[in-house]
Amino acid sequence: MRVLLDTNVLIHREAATVVRRDIGRLFFWLDKLRYDKCVHPVSLQEIGKHDDQRVRSTFESKLQSYHILKTTAPIPAEVQEAGANDKTENDRNDTLLVNELFANRVDLLITEDRGLHNKAAALGIGNRAFTIEAFLEKSIAENPALVDYKVLAVRQLVFGQVDVHSDFFDSFREDYGGEAFDKWFNRKADEPAYVCHEGQDLVAFLYLKVEGRVEPYSDIEPGFKPKRRLKIGTFKVELNGYKLGERFLRIVFDNALLQKVDEVYVTIFPRTIEQQRLIKILEDFGFTEWGRKVNSYGAETVYVRDMAQRFDAQDPKVTFPYISRLSRAFIVPIYPEYHTSLLPDSILRTESPDEFVEQVRWSRLFGQFSPIFK
């Protein structure tokens, strides 16, 4: 099996700063499954122009661990049409990458570039182009014997119970200054946060804050109108193949309903592949770009999600958690031993609540109301 890796995946694999556990998991599965890790010649050219000398040197020293494509496929009319609107060198390079997949010279393509995924879909080969998360999910689903842990539980802890010195928070230190972030974190010692661990390693963290109609937003452009809002204050999820990002967004929306807010918003630096991936997940669930928040650390992009009751039948995720009574529903029987893993927000009477920390709280929550939109 030959897997073509996009330039952005290669750069983050060889980056000399933060070691990314999700990239590490990707290469673990590629090696475990004995897939050939292929690199297109244009990726070599792009990495050769990278600003960071350490990235260039590290990649050059590891070329032997990759299979460099010796030839490239001719570009047929279909691929030329898919790339007809290419405007930049990066766009044209994306077309060259997807052409190798279209020509069946490689079996799979792994990329975080949404434009590349769109081109693959237009050519009818979208099922062979994967994000890192989608590839991890595929690998785990097809090789359950190689997975040595169960679906992870989300716990609600206070900040003081979480190790602020964990390398999980290094990306926040880079964005907001190490000492400043640590001081902010310690001031929140008694406030609640949602966390998830894989063994001893922290892999997800979510902090939410309810803001009233008189909250000042002088640093956000354009300004916010007075509303009751839920702010996603700190949100990071490392990929492990279990869709933790979507699972934590469910917690965000549950809190939004419980607190009866008008909007949910988040501010993000769109600098890294991890932050860009989070933005894509947020956009999939109805968040739209509002403007900027300017502070001493730079300009963050502001994303907002309206919580007004409405339902989009064509794309239900953008209006989640509201559903329509007119939608068709089907009942699928599930064996008890698989019930809670598939439906983590409910729990069987025969199960121990101690084994599913997250589920007890949310089953109580949904006993109070049902977000149904006619």
N, C-alpha and C positions, 0 to 999 in steps of 0.2 A: 504494500500500500504506500503510495507516494503522496505526501502532504506538502503543499506549497504554503510557506509562511510569508505573510505580508511584512513589509519593512517595519511597520510600527511594532509588531510582535518581536522581531529580531532585535530592534533597538532597546526595547525594555528588558529583553532577556539579558543583554550584555551591558546594561547601564551600570555605571560604577558607583552609584549612590545608594538608593534604597533597594534591598533585595525583595522582590515581589513574590509572595507566596503563591499567588494565582498563576503567574508565569511558571513558577517551579512545578506546580501541579500539572500544568499543560505538558511540560517536557517530561515529567515523570510518566504520564500516560503514553506519550509518543514513544518513549524508550521501552516501556513495559509491553506495549503492543507491537514493538519492533517495526514501527512505521519509518520510512525514509523521510528525513526532514529536508525538504527541497528549498532552494533559494534561487530566485530569478536574477539574471544579470543586472536588471535595472535596480534591484534592491542593493546590490553591491555598489552601484554608482551613487545611490542616495546616501548610503551609510558612509561612503568615502567623502561626502560633502558635509557630514555632520559636524556641528560646532564643537562638540566635546571630543578632544583628542583621545581621552581614555576610552570612550565608546569605540572609536575607530580602531585603536590599538588592540583592545580586548577582542573585538570581532575578528580582526585579522589573525589573531593568535589561535582562534577556535574554528577557522574555516574547515579544518579536517573533520569536524563533527557534523558538517552539513553536506548535502549533495547539491553542488552548483549545477544548474541546467547548462549543458554544453551547447545546445541549440534551442532556438525558439520557434514556435509554430507560425506558419503564414497566417495572416489575418483575413478571414473570410468576410463576405459581405454582411452577414448577420452581426458580427462583432464590430465591424466598421459603423454600422447603423447604431449600435448600442453606445458607441463612443462619439457619435456625431456632434454632441454638444460639449465635448471636452474643451476646456479653455486654458487650463494650466498644465505644466509639466507633470504635476502629481496626478491629474485626471488622466492624462495619456498613459502614464505608467500603470495606473489601475487597469486600464483597458488591456494592456499587455499581459498583466497578471491573470485577469479573468479569461483571456484568450487561451492560455495554457490549460485551464480547466475545461473550457469549451471544446478544445481539441483532444481532450482525454489523455493529454501527456502527463497530467497529474490526476489523482483520484479525488482529493479534497483540497479546499482552500481555507485557511484560518486567518481571519482579519477582523479588526475592530472598526474598520472603515465602512460606514453605512452606505456611502455612495458605491462602494465596490459590491456590497450585498445587493443594492438595487440593480446594478448592471447584471449580476448573476441571475437575479430573478427575471429580468427582462429577456434573458437568453434561455430561460427554462431550466437553469441548472442551480437555482437557489437552494435546492435540497442538498447540495454538495459544498456550499459555502457556509462556514460556521464562525460564530464568535467564539472566544475562548470559553465562555460560560456554556454555550450550546455544545461545544465539543466535549467538555467535561461531563455534562449531563448524558450525552450519548455514550461516552466511554463507561460511565458508571452503570447505566441502564443495560448495556450489552455485556458487561463483565461483572455481575454482582459478586462473584466469588473472590474478586480481587479487592473488594471494598471491606475494610475492617472496622467500620463504625456505622451506627444507625443515624437516622435523621436527628439533627441536633435540636435541643430545646432552647427556647428563648427565655431568659430570666430577667426579672426586674430587680435591679440592685440600686444602691445609692453610689454616687461617684466614689466615695471613700472606700468602697469595697473593691474598686478596680485599680490595678497597678498603672499609675500614670506614666511610669518609666518603661512600659512595654513598647517594643519597637513598632507595634501596631499604630501608635500615635505619632510616629516620626513624620508622616506626611503633613499632619496638622502643625507640628513644630516648624516645618519648612515654610508653611503658608503664613503662620501668625507669629513666628518668633518663638524659639524654644522656651525661654524663661517666661515670656508673657503667657504662652499657652499653659505651662505648668501652674502658674499662679492662678489663672482663671479656673483651671480644672480643680485645684485645691479649694478655691472659694465655693465651689459647688458640692463640697464633700457630702452634704446631707440631702442633696436633691436626687430624685430617681432617674434612672436611665435603663434602657433595655440592652441587654448584652447576650452574646452567644459565644461559646467556647468550643473548640475542637481539641479535646484532651485538655491540656493546660494552656493552649494558645487562644488568645482573644481573636475572633474572626469577624465580629460585627458589633457595632455600638450605635445607639440611637438616643438622642436627647431631644425632648420636645418642650416647648414653652408656650403657654397661652398668653396672648396679648390683647388688652382691652381697646376700646375705641379711642382712648386718649393717649395711646402709645405714640411717642415722637418718632418720626421717620425722616429726619432732616438730611440724613446721609444717603437716602435712596432717591434716584432720579429715573423717571418722573415720580413725584410724590404719591404716597398712598392716601386714599380717602379714608375717613374714619370707619373702621369695621372691626369686628371681633375676629382675630386671626390665631392660627396655630403656626408657630415658627418651628421648622426643623432646624434646631440649633447646631447639632453635631450628628453627622450621619456618614458612616463608612461601613462597607461590607466587602469582605474578601471572597473571591469566588471559590467554591468547592464543589460545584455540580448539583447543589440542592436549591437553587433559586432563592437564596436568602434575601436578595434585594427585594423581590416581590413579597416575600413573607414579612419583611419589616415595613414595607409600604402598607400592607394590610393593617399593621399596628398603628401607623400614622392615620389612616382613614378611620379606624375604630375610635381613636382619640378625638378626631375632628367631629365625628357624630356625637360622641359622648359630651364634648364640651360645647356643642352647638355653635361652631364657628362659621363665619361667612367664607373664609378663604384659608388656604394653607400656602405658606411660602418658604423658600429656601434660598440662601445665597451661596454661590459656588465659584471658586477660581477654576476656569476651564483650561487648566494647564496640562494636566497629566492624562494618560490613557485611562486611568482609574476614574478621574473626575469626569472625563468625557463619557465614559460608560455609564456612570450614574445619571448624567444628564439625559442620555438616551432612554434609560428606564423611566425617569420622571416624565419625559415627553410622551412615552408610550401610555402613561396613565393620566394624561390630560394636563400636565403642567406646561405652561407656555412662558416664553421669555417676556419679562416685563420691562427691565431696564438694568441699571447698575447701582451698586452700593460702593461708594468711594470712601476709603479710609487710609490710614497710614501704611497698611500692608499692600495696597494696590486697589484695583477695581474688580469687584466680584460681580458676576452676573446674577440677576434676581429672576427666579422662576416662581410663578403663581398658579395655583389650582383653585378654581371656583368650586365651592361646595353646594351651589344651588341644586335643587332636585331636578334632574333631567336624565333622560336615557337615550343613548346612541345605539340603535340596533345594529348598525354597520360596524361599529368599533366599541364594544361594551367597556373596554378597559378605560377609555377616556372619561367615562362617567361612573366608574366603579366608586362606591359600592351600591349604587342605585340600580335596580332591575325593574323590568316591566312585568306586570301581571299577565300581559298578553303573550309573553314569550312561551315557547313550547318547552316542557320539562320532561325528563325521562328518569326513571328509577333504575339504578344499577345495584344489584346485590353485591355486598363485599364481605368476605370472610372476616370474622372478628379479629384475627391476629394481624390483619393488614389495615384495620379500620383507622386507628389513630395516626399511623404513619401517613395515610392518604388524606385524612381529614383532621389536621392537627388542632383545629379550633373546637372540636367536640371530643367527648370522652365517654367511653362505655361504663356502665355501672359496674362491670366486672374488673375494671382496671384500677390500679392504684394511682391516685392523684399526684403522689410524690414523684412518680416517674415522668409526669408530663406537666412541668411547672407552668408553662405558658398557657396551657389549654384551660385550666380551671378559671383563671381570671376572665378569659374571653367568653367562655360559656355563660358565666354570670352576666357579663356585659350584654350579650345578645338575648338574655332573658328579659331585658328591660325594654328593648325596642327592636323593630325590624325595618331596615332602610329599603322600603319598597316604593317605587314610583310608578304610578299608573300612566 
